[in-house]
Amino acid sequence: MTDSKETARETEGEIELDILGQVCPACLLVVLQTINDHRAELKSGKTRLVIKTDHRDSTRTIPESAGKMGYDAAVKKKGNHYEIIIGKG
């Protein structure tokens, strides 16, 4: 994925991943890679992953996959995009 458009920003206790404009399966693959890269922080409960997406299918596939990995996931509609929050399960 050399031409990907996602951006990630890390702050204390939160990783924000902007995947606006991307479609599945790219959305899911980027999120799974980010979860794996930050597994220890997410599992400890000290950090949560906040994903911004405008691809509606992602609101189903990402929480489903995160749940299978043992994480809690919540989806919120925010204007013209969705916010998916993944944290310790």
For each residue, the residues with C-beta under 8 A, 3 or more apart:
1: 4 26 29 30
2:
3:
4: 1 22 26 30
5: 19 21 22
6: 17 18 19 22 30
7: 17 18
8: 15 16 17 18 34
9: 15 16 18
10: 14 15 16
11: 14 16
12:
13: 46 47 48
14: 10 11 47 48 49 50
15: 8 9 10 34 38 41 47 48 49 50
16: 8 9 10 11 50 52
17: 6 7 8 30 31 34 49 50 51 52
18: 6 7 8 9 52
19: 5 6 22 26 27 30 31 51 52 53 55 58
20: 52 53 54 81
21: 5 54
22: 4 5 6 19 26 27 30 53 55
23: 26 27 55 57
24: 27 28 55 57 58 61
25: 28 29
26: 1 4 19 22 23 29 30
27: 19 22 23 24 30 31 53 55 57 58 61 62
28: 24 25 31 32 58 61 62 65
29: 1 25 26 32 33
30: 1 4 6 17 19 22 26 27 33 34
31: 17 19 27 28 34 35 49 51 58 62 65 66 84 86
32: 28 29 35 36 65
33: 29 30 36 37
34: 8 15 17 30 31 37 38 49
35: 31 32 38 39 42 49 66 69 71 86
36: 32 33 39
37: 33 34
38: 15 34 35 41 42 47 49
39: 35 36 42 43
40: 43 44
41: 15 38 44 46 47
42: 35 38 39 45 47 48 49 71 86 87 88
43: 39 40 70 88
44: 40 41 47 88
45: 42 87 88
46: 13 41
47: 13 14 15 38 41 42 44
48: 13 14 15 42 85 86 87 88
49: 14 15 17 31 34 35 38 42 85 86 87
50: 14 15 16 17 83 84 85 86
51: 17 19 31 58 62 83 84 85 86
52: 16 17 18 19 20 78 81 82 83
53: 19 20 22 27 58 59 62 81 82 84
54: 20 21 80 81 82
55: 19 22 23 24 27 58
56: 59 60 82
57: 23 24 27 60 61
58: 19 24 27 28 31 51 53 55 61 62 82 84
59: 53 56 62 63 75 82 84
60: 56 57 63 64
61: 24 27 28 57 58 64 65
62: 27 28 31 51 53 58 59 65 66 73 84 86
63: 59 60 66 67 73 74 75 84 86
64: 60 61 67 68
65: 28 31 32 61 62 68 69
66: 31 35 62 63 69 71 72 73 86
67: 63 64 70 71 72 73 89
68: 64 65
69: 35 65 66
70: 43 67 89
71: 35 42 66 67 86 87 88 89
72: 66 67 86 87 88 89
73: 62 63 66 67 84 85 86 87
74: 63 84 85
75: 59 63 82 83 84 85
76: 82 83 84 85
77: 82 83
78: 52 81 82 83
79:
80: 54
81: 20 52 53 54 78
82: 52 53 54 56 58 59 75 76 77 78
83: 50 51 52 75 76 77 78
84: 31 50 51 53 58 59 62 63 73 74 75 76
85: 48 49 50 51 73 74 75 76
86: 31 35 42 48 49 50 51 62 63 66 71 72 73
87: 42 45 48 49 71 72 73
88: 42 43 44 45 48 71 72
89: 67 70 71 72
